[in-house]
Amino acid sequence: MNARLTKFVLSALILLMGTGLFSQTYADATPQSALQQATSNEMVVYKSASCGCCGDWVEHMEENGFKLKVHDTNDLNSIKQKAGLNPKLASCHTAFIDGYVIEGHVPANDVKRLLAEKPEIRGLTVPGMPAGANVPGMEVSDKNAEFEVLGFKEDGTVQRWNHYQ
């Protein structure tokens, strides 16, 4: 198995862990305190310590000017639940910035647009784990993936924020 495919398989396993199928207790900071701490200058990220794609996404965000406070956890499911995230919108890591939830491999430019426009939504998500050269942290292929960044509201309403191909 090549290194990129291995990274993808391991990342998929981490996603399953984050959905609660392999949940463990987590006693660190809560999403509520993360929302209070996260400002437009600092993003609070919850991820698995062993997830390579999450680490790559963190690097992507840092390279694009974001300051991050990263918390490694084995209980991503409770973070996602406390953040009000519908399981169908879940991915492998959850972040908070300026009162918004950022779920999964959302490109930095979409987060920058979110912070500039300040729409009345709960946050942005890239559900699942699309893999392609244009997915930050999931560059396991030389081909671009077709995927959508979705905006979601408190009431469960979902809308397209951006489309990539």
Secondary structure as the mmCIF struct_conf table of DSSP 4:
data_model
#
loop_
_struct_conf.conf_type_id
_struct_conf.id
_struct_conf.beg_label_comp_id
_struct_conf.beg_label_asym_id
_struct_conf.beg_label_seq_id
_struct_conf.end_label_comp_id
_struct_conf.end_label_asym_id
_struct_conf.end_label_seq_id
HELX_RH_AL_P HELX_RH_AL_P1 ALA A 3 LEU A 16
HELX_RH_PI_P HELX_RH_PI_P1 MET A 17 LEU A 21
TURN_TY1_P TURN_TY1_P1 PHE A 22 PHE A 22
BEND BEND1 ASP A 28 ASP A 28
HELX_RH_AL_P HELX_RH_AL_P2 PRO A 31 GLN A 37
STRN STRN1 THR A 39 THR A 39
TURN_TY1_P TURN_TY1_P2 SER A 40 ASN A 41
STRN STRN2 GLU A 42 LYS A 47
TURN_TY1_P TURN_TY1_P3 ALA A 49 SER A 50
HELX_RH_AL_P HELX_RH_AL_P3 GLY A 52 GLU A 63
TURN_TY1_P TURN_TY1_P4 ASN A 64 GLY A 65
STRN STRN3 LYS A 67 ASP A 72
BEND BEND2 ASN A 74 ASN A 74
HELX_RH_AL_P HELX_RH_AL_P4 LEU A 76 LYS A 82
TURN_TY1_P TURN_TY1_P5 ALA A 83 GLY A 84
HELX_RH_3T_P HELX_RH_3T_P1 PRO A 87 LEU A 89
BEND BEND3 CYS A 92 CYS A 92
STRN STRN4 THR A 94 ILE A 97
TURN_TY1_P TURN_TY1_P6 ASP A 98 GLY A 99
STRN STRN5 TYR A 100 GLY A 104
BEND BEND4 HIS A 105 HIS A 105
HELX_RH_AL_P HELX_RH_AL_P5 ALA A 108 GLU A 117
BEND BEND5 GLU A 120 ARG A 122
STRN STRN6 GLY A 123 VAL A 126
BEND BEND6 GLY A 128 GLY A 128
BEND BEND7 GLY A 132 GLY A 132
TURN_TY1_P TURN_TY1_P7 ALA A 133 ASN A 134
BEND BEND8 VAL A 135 VAL A 135
TURN_TY1_P TURN_TY1_P8 PRO A 136 GLY A 137
BEND BEND9 SER A 141 LYS A 143
HELX_LH_PP_P HELX_LH_PP_P1 ASN A 144 GLU A 146
STRN STRN7 PHE A 147 PHE A 152
TURN_TY1_P TURN_TY1_P9 GLU A 154 ASP A 155
BEND BEND10 GLY A 156 GLY A 156
STRN STRN8 VAL A 158 TYR A 164
#
